[in-house]
Structures are given as structure tokens and as C-alpha cells.
């Protein structure tokens, strides 16, 4: 615990002289920066994907709750009677909370994207739609269809749940995959930094043996390497995050009509999460380098 | 050379030095590599302020003996104490701290090659967190003492063999250690440079430092014996013997 505290103190307080002990050039540290940038870039995408698919799953789940509609096609004069009869019938069906006919305006909104804005919907003989809100367990669509055939032959039941449920499951899986990707990126970053740090430690074996000979403690030697790698990782991660965030921000999409492609973006508070990427990656670098340095130093006298 | 480099740090460390404690004590110490025993049943107390030569044929174990003296190797049996501390009970940080009180000069001394000679010499000060190597006023005096003032900004690979040895000696004593261990310090240099290094080590000894030089150079030992009361230890048949006056 003490060793960790002194290592952390050394990391943040800094020591120009100690930092000079490790050669400044060296492509392992440059590669560490580039790796961190690439990992941060991928993290931004993994986070955007996770968040977009999660949001989509939520939206679609909510839509599922009101996912059945009944369409009634009848001559205009009989339409209201049949709608009233249908509502009565639906509300006595087990598994249905309530049924509500869509207003002319709501139906117009649904048709506008297909037919254009200047269509006089109120004068057209449109079928009427009844929205069915069901209980979580839902109703029996086969049973309802049989009753409708007998009592209201002009009604057609559309059960959207059938095709939407697999989509919600897919979106949920996609968000789980995104979370797994975030974890894997973290692990991979750690592994790559351990390899880079080990390479740097091996390349600087002479520096380390000289330092041990003249009385440097392990914490001193560790800190020289840990600072180098944590700092490079931080810089790389900042650059990668900025590039990733810019690309996500510029991603073509439409607010309010999110699909998995057009919704690949972050919203509001989610942007704040990106600020955490550089400190998280440099913490991983800190621990990974410490681990690597510890292992190397334990092998020396 | 001013005494302050050698005495200042010592005064600073005085509080944690057990007064009167011997620098290095060996009691029936043995060291084995794998199966075979290289050193056996060695008992010795290195007296503070004394000047020692350690001699013996190549491969006799002089370097191993010195390595035990700065805890780079631990004895496989027996008891070895550095400044009163048993090496078996020493943690890695304890070893680091003890090494600040032991100056070591190797035959093939290593440096940090991208740092200047001055920075390398001042490195132990920086490592111990005592001072800033750039504003160590004593650093210049020390470099003048070993005759490297004009090479302060050179990089170690640019130094000659003799210059490397003197830089290593300066680095070994900048922390004002209680003892200086030199392993074949004149192995890579000509006679004139050997004499010069010896003079520096003798001067250190006159300032009160304990000096142990491992060397098989009998000429060097004879030269030293004419100037100081040197004790000559010989490693033969795995054991440490106090050699007579026949050298």
C-alpha cells in the first residue's frame, strides 16, 4: 500500500531528473502513444454503438407494448358503428389493457411520409386504425382473429410484436456486444502496454542495473518508466478520443428517427463519458507498466 | 580536493549509522554456484578506515566476494552483516539504502549513456532525493579532483578507459560512502593511469574512508604498500587468508 502510495505520489509530483534517466527517444513509447490513440478511437465507437443500440432496444421495447393495431375497412357510414363494436370487443378480450381509435390527424401523420403533405386525408375513404395496448403477457392473437372473423369480418389484426421482438433482442445483444468490446479494448490496451513496457525495460536493462548499483529504490526506477508510459498513453488517448468524437459527431443521422445506422451517436450526458477515456487508459498504462517493472526488478539484485 | 563532498553527506547520514558498528562483517560465510562451492568458511571484519587489497588468481571468487559485500549476492550459508544489518533480513529497499553508503567501482563500469558525464556522476545524489544534480556545487570540485572537469559534458561512450574509471570513482564517492569497493579498477588502464587511480583511492583512505580493492596486479599492491598500511587478503582454496608481508 505504501509502495503504491509512493508510486502514485511520484507519478503526479514528477521529477525531471528521474524522467531524464530513461532515454527520451525510443519507438516503444511512440508506439504506446499510437496504440492508446487507436484504442481511444475504438472506445468512442464502442461506446456510441453500445449507447445507440441500448437506446434503440428501449425505444422498440416501449413500442412493443403498443404494438398491435386493428384495421377496419368499411363503408364510411358504417365505420363509426364498426369501430365502436371493435372497441367493445377488444376491451373484453383478456390481455388487452385498452383499445383506442387513432384520430384522423394521427393517421395523417403516419401516411404523410408516404403520400406527401397536401393530401386531403379527411375526404379520403381511409380505413380506421385502432391501437391496442396490451398487458405484459399480451393477448392471444389467434383467438382474437377467430372472434373477429365471426363478429367483425371487416377488421384485420396486425400484430407487430411478431417481427419487432427479434429486433429488440438483436438490439439488446448489440449493446451487450458493445459493452464486451469496451472491456476487451481495455484488456487489450493493458496487454499491449505491458508488452511495450517490457520491451522498454529490456532495452534499458543497463540503465536499471546502473540505478540499482548506485542505490535507487524500486519505486524510483518504476516511477521513471511508469510516468513515461502513463503520460504517452494519456496524450495518445486524448488525440484518439478527440478524433473519435469528431467522427461520431459528424456521423450522418437524423434526430428522432433513430435506427442502428442513423442513431450511431452520443446524446447529452453520454458525451461527458468520453472525458473519462484518457484517464482510464492512462490508469491502465500506470498499472500495466508497474506490473511489468515489478516483475523485471524482482529478477535483479 | 575539499573534504566537504566526502564529509558533508556523511554528517547527514550520521544519525542512522550505528556508531562503532563495523562496516562489513563475515562469519563463516560460504557461497555456492549451483552444485559447487566457490567460497567457503570466510570470516572477516572489515575495520572502518582501513585499506584492503583482495587478491587471488582469476576465478578465485574475488568478484563474488565483492558482490556479497554490496548485497548483489547473498551468501548461501553463514552470516554477513552490512553496517550491522544481516543481509538475509534485508528487503530490496534496505539494499538500495545500504548501497548509498557503499561506493562501487567495476572494471567494466557502466553508465547511463545518454546522460552527460557530470549527470552520471551526480546520479546517486538525484536517486537518493537529496539534491539537484545541476546545482551541486561540490560536483565541480569532485570532477576537478578526478581530473574530468573538461569532460563534464561528454557522453560516457566518448570517454577513454582511464576516464571511465575516474568517472566511476567520482560517482562511487559523491554520496560520501563509508566504504569504497573497487573490482579490478586498473584492469583496463595503463600503468600511469593505475598509479593515478591508486593515488585517488589512497587520498580517499586518508580522508577516513574504508577502501577494498580487488586486484591481481602485484605491482599495484606493492606500490600501495609503500604509501599506506594496506592489509592484503588472499582468496585461495575457496578460503580467505590474510597474506603476509611477502608481497
Boltz contact constraints between the chains, C-beta under 6 A:
constraints:
  - contact:
      token1: [A, 17]
      token2: [B, 126]
      max_distance: 6.0
  - contact:
      token1: [A, 23]
      token2: [B, 114]
      max_distance: 6.0
  - contact:
      token1: [A, 206]
      token2: [B, 110]
      max_distance: 6.0
  - contact:
      token1: [A, 207]
      token2: [B, 112]
      max_distance: 6.0
  - contact:
      token1: [A, 210]
      token2: [B, 110]
      max_distance: 6.0
  - contact:
      token1: [A, 210]
      token2: [B, 112]
      max_distance: 6.0
  - contact:
      token1: [A, 213]
      token2: [B, 104]
      max_distance: 6.0
  - contact:
      token1: [A, 214]
      token2: [B, 123]
      max_distance: 6.0
  - contact:
      token1: [A, 214]
      token2: [B, 124]
      max_distance: 6.0
  - contact:
      token1: [A, 214]
      token2: [B, 127]
      max_distance: 6.0
  - contact:
      token1: [A, 215]
      token2: [B, 96]
      max_distance: 6.0
  - contact:
      token1: [A, 215]
      token2: [B, 99]
      max_distance: 6.0
  - contact:
      token1: [A, 215]
      token2: [B, 100]
      max_distance: 6.0
  - contact:
      token1: [A, 216]
      token2: [B, 127]
      max_distance: 6.0
  - contact:
      token1: [A, 217]
      token2: [B, 93]
      max_distance: 6.0
  - contact:
      token1: [A, 217]
      token2: [B, 96]
      max_distance: 6.0
  - contact:
      token1: [A, 218]
      token2: [B, 92]
      max_distance: 6.0
  - contact:
      token1: [A, 220]
      token2: [B, 127]
      max_distance: 6.0
  - contact:
      token1: [A, 301]
      token2: [B, 72]
      max_distance: 6.0
